[in-house]
Amino acid sequence: MKLSTKLALFNAGSKIAILLLFALLLPWLVRHFAITSTDERLQRQQETVLTIIAEQGIGSFLQEGDEGGYGSYNILKEEFISLEQIEPEETVHSIEDAQRAVEGEVVDYRVLSYTFTIDEEYYLLEIGRSTTTIAEISRTLQRFSFYLMFVVILVTFITDSAFAQALLKPLKKIIKTKLQHIQYPTSPPYPVIKTSTTDFQLLDSSINQMMTQIDSAFRKEREFISNVSHELLTPVSVMQHRLENILQEKNLSQESMRKIVESQKTLNRLKNIINSLLFISKIENEQYGREEAVSVRELVQEVVEEAIDRAEAKELRLCVQLEEDYVQNHANKALLFTMLFNIVNNAIKYSPPGGAIAIKGRPLEKGYQLQVLDKGEGISEQKLERIFNRFERFHKPDGESYGLGLSIVKIIADFHHLSLQVSSQEDEGTTFSIDFN
């Protein structure tokens, strides 16, 4: 999973967790806020009433001898205020939920009760606000808070995602230009990725240094193989020529002739190995051009014509099933021929007599896929990982294989930027898939 995806999922998960937690706590928080706000409103109203009494006297609410006290409420019974004279032992100072009867109807209120004295007379002031009103306020606040929280989380998620994308942009550029689909290091100097993030700067610098070292090692290896191959070909050719001259002598015994012929075979195998290594070195050093447009259908036909005699010698059928045709541009036809011929020849070599080898082609959404399927011995999963390694042989020596054929196939595929996959099961067969693009 990509780092940007992980960051996006983390941001989304954390925001959802916060939203759920907020949704669970919101009713309690809003109710607490509504009650606190109501209590403060009641206390302000209390101060207002006391101020009026202080300025205008108790007579502004209670007339002398008025035993019923003073009471007032609004038309919807949402709020009320009452004032009455009480006995000294009934003093109280509180704010609590209580019920009050208003015009024969019992209503739930949040009631502030406050006792005060004027001229040594005790009075009880009660100011109430309907809890239904408080509940409506709570619901309104909950909806508003939830919508606000949702908008805030959505905005922060979008901004976090945008920031993460911008933050990781240099990393993506490093991966794309220096790590992804890079078969061999390009020639230095390597471009420096512009970023203000110290970690990315260090990563970019380290990769550049590593690529420089790898490029140097590759160059030395290629030069060594090329030089050694050239140097070995000359003495091998000289020895072959001398052995051929010795064979022309008439007084050689049968035993001597047999040994010389065996020596020639050994030299011929050595020469083939050297030529293969030299061929690989030339491809890796990009000494071949890629200026041709190659038809896959024509390429398959030429390979089949070349391999048909080998197949018939083992009583094998080559079945070609190509859907449409495809032209690979910027290619080297000779190299592609070698690549496909090695795959088909490998299938012939390890297929049992009397069977069939299928060469199938089908167009892809972008490109074309060519497959070579056989019903041979197959390769185990452990060995399949090393199938393209040089000098790796997974079958008994046959005097012809040197463990370089599939290495050449892989190198040519990489040279043309083709995707090459192999799937195999023991005793069932092997499938090579080449994706042209």
C-alpha atoms as one frame of an Amber mdcrd trajectory, in Angstrom:
protein
   0.000   0.000   0.000   1.310   3.431  -0.933   2.433   5.816   1.792   0.005
   8.489   0.561  -2.844   5.966   0.782  -1.849   5.005   4.315  -1.741   8.656
   5.347  -5.139   9.273   3.758  -6.632   6.225   5.510  -5.106   7.307   8.823
  -6.510  10.813   8.414  -9.923   9.436   7.507  -9.864   6.933  10.374  -8.784
   9.488  12.933 -11.425  11.966  11.759 -14.131   9.296  11.882 -13.028   8.278
  15.377 -13.164  11.905  16.499 -16.577  12.313  14.898 -17.939   9.191  16.619
 -16.505  10.269  19.977 -17.932  13.725  19.495 -21.318  12.240  18.525 -21.337
  10.173  21.735 -20.358  13.106  23.963 -22.345  15.754  22.100 -25.742  15.233
  23.838 -24.189  15.475  27.295 -22.025  18.435  26.327 -24.880  20.341  24.718
 -27.272  19.651  27.585 -24.611  20.723  30.076 -24.022  23.881  28.050 -27.771
  24.558  27.758 -28.335  24.093  31.486 -25.315  26.246  32.352 -26.546  28.930
  29.975 -30.051  28.730  31.451 -28.699  28.992  34.996 -26.693  32.075  34.061
 -29.810  33.581  32.440 -31.828  32.934  35.609 -29.116  34.522  37.748 -29.078
  37.620  35.523 -32.847  37.854  35.798 -32.522  37.524  39.585 -30.057  40.403
  39.655 -32.428  42.474  37.530 -35.381  41.833  39.884 -33.282  42.617  42.956
 -32.069  45.825  41.325 -35.672  46.900  40.648 -36.623  46.118  44.251 -33.618
  48.056  45.545 -34.516  51.077  43.433 -38.314  51.010  43.598 -38.981  48.992
  46.719 -40.798  45.743  47.279 -44.042  47.538  46.599 -43.360  47.422  42.889
 -44.149  43.682  43.146 -46.075  43.180  46.423 -48.658  45.496  47.920 -48.860
  45.761  51.679 -51.109  43.038  53.041 -50.934  41.051  49.811 -50.854  37.479
  51.053 -51.074  35.794  47.640 -47.682  37.004  46.526 -46.675  38.047  43.026
 -46.661  35.774  39.985 -46.108  36.294  36.268 -45.507  34.032  33.268 -45.441
  34.491  29.487 -48.174  33.334  27.173 -46.514  30.013  26.280 -45.616  29.314
  29.908 -41.942  29.105  28.951 -40.857  31.386  31.782 -42.327  32.535  35.092
 -41.417  34.733  38.024 -42.944  34.642  41.516 -42.323  36.590  44.699 -43.874
  35.907  48.094 -43.243  36.589  51.736 -42.100  33.564  53.741 -41.221  32.519
  57.232 -37.583  32.868  58.278 -37.082  29.090  58.608 -37.905  28.554  54.918
 -34.857  30.330  53.516 -33.373  28.668  50.430 -30.760  29.434  47.724 -30.765
  26.901  44.853 -31.185  26.176  41.135 -32.817  22.853  40.339 -35.377  21.089
  38.194 -38.849  21.285  39.641 -42.509  21.190  38.678 -44.887  24.116  38.999
 -48.633  24.306  38.483 -49.624  27.061  36.036 -53.355  27.517  35.404 -54.029
  23.967  36.470 -51.247  22.506  34.288 -48.103  20.966  35.750 -45.031  22.176
  33.864 -41.377  21.118  34.276 -39.076  24.054  34.938 -35.509  24.859  35.736
 -36.152  26.932  38.866 -33.915  29.448  40.616 -34.999  29.928  44.269 -33.531
  32.812  46.253 -34.424  34.126  49.735 -33.679  37.716  50.715 -34.716  40.129
  53.482 -36.120  43.626  53.462 -36.919  45.400  56.737 -36.439  42.118  58.588
 -39.097  40.497  56.384 -38.181  37.356  54.435 -39.148  36.987  50.796 -38.752
  34.071  48.338 -37.990  34.882  44.724 -38.451  32.129  42.152 -37.605  32.469
  38.477 -38.230  29.493  36.191 -37.574  28.478  32.586 -39.349  25.565  30.957
 -37.174  22.442  30.478 -38.991  21.892  27.172 -37.437  25.106  25.942 -34.061
  23.928  27.226 -34.494  20.624  25.373 -35.334  22.444  22.133 -32.285  24.621
  22.539 -30.220  21.490  23.196 -31.467  19.806  20.032 -30.777  22.935  17.996
 -27.284  23.188  19.431 -26.672  19.481  18.781 -27.651  19.759  15.135 -25.598
  22.896  14.667 -22.579  21.410  16.474 -22.799  18.150  14.517 -23.001  19.929
  11.169 -20.174  22.237  12.161 -18.037  19.319  13.307 -18.761  17.394  10.107
 -17.781  20.403   7.972 -14.624  20.966  10.021 -13.608  17.293   9.697 -14.326
  17.294   5.959 -12.303  20.457   5.427  -9.407  19.191   7.551  -9.454  15.843
   5.726  -9.262  17.592   2.354  -6.505  19.940   3.514  -4.589  17.084   5.188
  -4.823  14.986   2.029  -3.692  17.902  -0.120  -0.816  18.621   2.251   0.199
  14.939   2.290   0.178  14.856  -1.513   2.301  17.996  -1.678   4.613  16.701
   1.042   5.121  13.334  -0.670   5.487  14.754  -4.175   9.328  14.780  -4.023
   9.296  11.183  -2.737   7.064  10.084  -5.615   9.375  11.834  -8.058  12.409
  10.087  -6.541  10.688   6.704  -6.834   9.474   7.334 -10.384  12.699   8.754
 -11.823  15.305   6.746  -9.913  13.799   3.504  -8.619  10.745   2.498 -10.636
  11.240   0.581 -13.901  14.994   1.218 -13.787  16.846  -1.812 -15.120  20.347
  -0.354 -15.007  21.616   2.965 -13.645  21.811   5.701 -16.205  25.021   7.616
 -16.647  25.777  10.218 -13.947  25.395  13.014 -12.992  21.933  12.332 -11.637
  19.387  15.140 -11.245  18.795  16.475  -7.745  15.153  16.440  -6.695  14.098
  19.817  -5.298  12.570  19.496  -1.826  12.701  21.326   1.486  12.267  18.099
   3.490  15.613  17.095   4.949  14.765  13.388   4.982  13.954  13.420   1.265
  17.107  15.371   0.526  19.139  12.728   2.359  17.285   9.927   0.549  17.852
  11.529  -2.846  21.519  12.105  -2.134  21.990   8.525  -0.887  20.276   7.086
  -3.965  22.447   9.217  -6.253  25.584   7.984  -4.503  24.368   4.393  -4.639
  23.498   4.661  -8.341  26.933   6.115  -9.064  28.590   3.180  -7.290  26.334
   0.646  -9.009  26.955   2.257 -12.397  30.694   2.055 -11.808  30.422  -1.606
 -10.792  28.276  -2.416 -13.840  30.688  -0.702 -16.167  33.655  -2.567 -14.706
  31.826  -5.878 -14.945  30.774  -5.261 -18.542  34.235  -4.127 -19.560  35.758
  -7.151 -17.844  33.397  -9.595 -19.557  33.868  -7.919 -22.915  37.650  -7.816
 -22.608  37.953 -11.354 -21.302  35.626 -12.673 -24.008  37.649 -11.012 -26.741
  40.933 -12.217 -25.262  39.709 -15.818 -24.873  38.279 -16.162 -28.359  41.673
 -15.813 -30.006  43.500 -18.655 -28.160  40.431 -20.886 -28.418  40.316 -20.365
 -32.186  44.053 -21.045 -32.408  43.691 -24.281 -30.436  40.780 -25.409 -32.600
  42.803 -24.751 -35.719  45.789 -26.713 -34.371  43.611 -29.660 -33.422  42.110
 -29.679 -36.906  45.632 -29.795 -38.371  46.580 -32.665 -36.073  43.530 -34.631
 -37.229  44.830 -34.430 -40.770  47.867 -36.559 -39.879  47.602 -40.123 -41.190
  49.538 -41.925 -38.453  47.116 -41.025 -35.617  45.678 -43.877 -33.646  41.929
 -44.232 -33.075  42.375 -43.420 -29.398  44.268 -40.203 -30.186  41.648 -39.155
 -32.738  38.879 -39.764 -30.181  40.612 -37.608 -27.580  41.218 -34.814 -30.090
  37.566 -34.856 -31.174  36.474 -34.663 -27.509  38.856 -31.752 -27.014  37.334
 -30.010 -30.035  33.863 -30.436 -28.560  35.043 -28.949 -25.284  36.628 -26.000
 -27.073  33.472 -25.528 -29.120  31.360 -25.388 -25.916  33.821 -22.912 -24.424
  33.624 -20.799 -27.579  29.826 -20.797 -27.439  29.909 -19.681 -23.798  32.330
 -16.874 -24.618  30.198 -15.742 -27.553  27.098 -15.749 -25.333  28.840 -13.661
 -22.681  30.103 -11.280 -25.347  26.573 -11.066 -26.755  25.184 -10.249 -23.296
  27.876  -7.635 -22.760  27.034  -5.911 -26.034  23.340  -5.746 -25.157  24.066
  -4.387 -21.683  26.379  -1.780 -23.148  23.592  -0.823 -25.577  25.715  -1.507
 -28.646  22.603  -2.600 -30.551  20.166  -0.164 -32.092  16.403  -0.064 -31.639
  15.215   1.598 -34.799  12.969  -1.053 -36.366   9.220  -1.647 -36.329   8.741
  -5.369 -35.784   5.535  -7.264 -36.562   4.817  -9.844 -33.873   3.074 -12.112
 -36.400   6.088 -12.072 -38.744   8.443 -12.593 -35.807   6.519 -15.675 -34.626
   6.387 -17.057 -38.161  10.158 -16.751 -38.589  10.846 -18.390 -35.218   8.471
 -21.267 -36.054  10.171 -21.801 -39.416  13.541 -21.935 -37.662  12.381 -24.277
 -34.871  10.069 -26.593 -36.823  12.801 -29.127 -37.632  13.797 -29.438 -33.958
  10.151 -29.882 -32.974   9.461 -32.526 -35.614  12.577 -34.427 -34.543  10.893
 -34.873 -31.134   7.460 -35.443 -32.696   6.183 -32.149 -31.250   3.536 -29.892
 -32.810   3.936 -26.104 -32.822   0.452 -24.591 -32.555   0.235 -20.877 -33.371
  -2.876 -18.964 -32.277  -2.500 -15.221 -32.770  -5.372 -12.760 -32.404  -4.700
  -9.844 -34.740  -1.193  -8.479 -35.161   0.912  -5.982 -33.262   3.860  -3.828
 -34.309   6.568  -3.164 -31.747   8.244   0.143 -32.519  11.785   1.129 -31.523
  12.911  -2.494 -31.573  15.741  -4.688 -32.823  14.308  -7.563 -34.845  17.393
  -9.780 -34.565  17.406  -9.515 -30.775  13.650 -10.162 -30.520  14.098 -13.193
 -32.756  16.823 -14.509 -30.451  14.652 -13.901 -27.400  11.595 -15.747 -28.762
  13.651 -18.518 -30.365  15.401 -19.232 -27.051  12.014 -19.528 -25.305  10.563
 -21.840 -27.974  13.773 -23.883 -28.158  13.726 -24.247 -24.372  10.124 -25.504
 -24.548  11.072 -28.035 -27.247  14.068 -29.222 -25.274  12.108 -30.043 -22.113
   8.807 -31.231 -23.594   8.083 -34.980 -23.828   7.827 -36.460 -27.358   4.430
 -36.512 -28.959   3.145 -33.393 -27.228   2.429 -29.862 -28.394   3.765 -26.362
 -27.803   1.335 -23.469 -28.105   2.282 -19.947 -29.140  -0.648 -17.642 -28.348
  -1.065 -13.908 -28.836  -3.822 -11.527 -27.828  -4.190  -7.743 -27.733  -4.190
  -6.023 -24.363  -5.771  -2.725 -23.383  -2.347  -1.208 -23.898  -0.082  -3.416
 -25.970   0.006  -7.091 -26.865   0.717 -10.308 -24.955   2.568 -13.259 -26.438
   2.652 -16.591 -24.598   4.617 -19.797 -25.116   3.046 -22.776 -23.334   4.467
 -26.274 -23.022   3.483 -29.463 -21.202   7.008 -30.329 -20.137   8.655 -31.146
 -16.833   7.902 -27.809 -15.243   9.942 -25.950 -12.638   9.462 -25.854  -8.876
   8.549 -22.593  -7.193  11.900 -22.430  -5.390  13.848 -22.772  -8.647  11.541
 -20.434 -10.563  12.938 -17.428  -8.665  16.411 -18.104 -10.111  15.390 -19.038
 -13.635  16.979 -15.968 -15.249  20.254 -16.168 -13.316  23.342 -16.812 -15.399
  24.682 -20.368 -15.472  21.619 -21.668 -13.622  20.545 -25.061 -14.944  17.621
 -26.946 -13.435  17.780 -30.068 -15.603  20.419 -32.683 -16.259  23.358 -31.474
 -18.402  22.739 -32.223 -22.083  25.970 -30.938 -23.567  24.137 -28.054 -25.217
  22.863 -25.904 -22.338  25.150 -23.502 -20.516  22.574 -21.753 -18.329  22.725
 -18.575 -20.424  19.737 -18.927 -22.761  17.103 -17.567 -20.395  19.517 -14.919
 -19.110  19.771 -13.668 -22.689  15.958 -13.745 -22.954  15.617 -11.567 -19.851
  18.307  -9.109 -20.950  16.725  -8.660 -24.402  13.281  -8.153 -22.828  14.714
  -5.522 -20.478  16.550  -3.901 -23.383  13.183  -3.412 -25.135  11.336  -2.528
 -21.889   9.094  -5.584 -22.245   7.400  -7.279 -19.313   8.423 -10.930 -18.958
   6.711 -13.378 -16.583   7.057 -17.109 -16.070   4.593 -19.464 -14.413   5.245
 -23.169 -13.996   4.127 -26.284 -12.159   6.097 -29.458 -11.895   4.949 -32.261
 -14.232   2.367 -29.902 -15.795   4.363 -27.444 -17.857   5.626 -23.880 -18.124
   4.216 -20.668 -19.571   6.322 -17.709 -20.681   4.391 -14.430 -21.109   5.797
 -11.404 -22.934   3.901  -8.099 -22.788   4.728  -5.765 -25.685   3.948  -2.067
 -25.207
